[in-house]
Each structure stands twice: as C-alpha cells, then as structure tokens.
Amino acid sequence: MKKSILFGLTAMLAALQVSAQSPAIREGNKLYKEGRFDEALAAYEKATAKNPEDATAMYNRSNTLAKKGDKAGAMAGYEQLITGAKEAAIRQRSYYDKGVLHQQQQQLDERIDAWKSALKLDPEDSLARENLEKALREKKNQEQKKDDKKKDQKD
C-alpha cells in the first residue's frame, strides 16, 4: 500500500500537466502503467535530455527509479526537484516521496523532516499528515522505551 501511494501520485501530476507533456513523457507514462519500467525510464530520460528543466519528466523518472529499487537514484532525483523545480506541487510531492523512501529504509528522523517539509508546501495533504503523525508516534514510543531502559538500569 505504501508503495502504491508513492507511485500512484505520478498519474495525478501527469493529468494536471497533460497538455504540456512531451510525447516522450506520455510514452513513459504508458510504459510505467504497463509495468515496463526500464522502457519507461528510457522515455523519461529522453524527455529530460530534450528539456533538462522538465520537472514532470524528472519527477516521473525519480518515481520509476524508486519502483525499480534504485532508492539512491530516486532520492537524488527528488533532491534535485526540491532545490530546482519551480512548481510547488512538484517540490511538495518530491518531499512526500522522499519521506516514503526514508520510511522504507527505517530512517525515522529523515522521514519526519521530509513530511514536515511536504506539509509546509501543502498543509492540506492528508497522506503526508497521517504519515507524519504515525512517524511522530513511533519516535515518541522509541524515546519512551529509551527512558524506561535508563530508568531500569538505575534501579
């Protein structure tokens, strides 16, 4: 379910920018939906080669890398979008998806930071809010366990 949330959002952003999409992005989206991730990645890379400023192609490329298991490549793509994309929606989704990758890698503090940043850009994002709340509860539970352990050691 977590992965479907991350990757299902590609279609939402793509639908918002359908008129501005290049044929390579449309082809990449089609291939992605068919589960042909290597070919989708090639299409997105073709789109970014033609227009390196195309945030939609870069975002879809990052999602495809994540789907293929290249978390480092996906993370680098999200970072590039966070610092360089003009569209707030792309930056917000990149923060959110970055949080999901951190969650998959059990990086609690990093996912909390990513989802906080996503919510700053879109306070109405219920998925980011829910995930942040869960992560904060997890952090609180971890801290409570540490405190209990210290207390037990003193006794």
Disulfide bonds with the S-S distance in Angstrom:
none
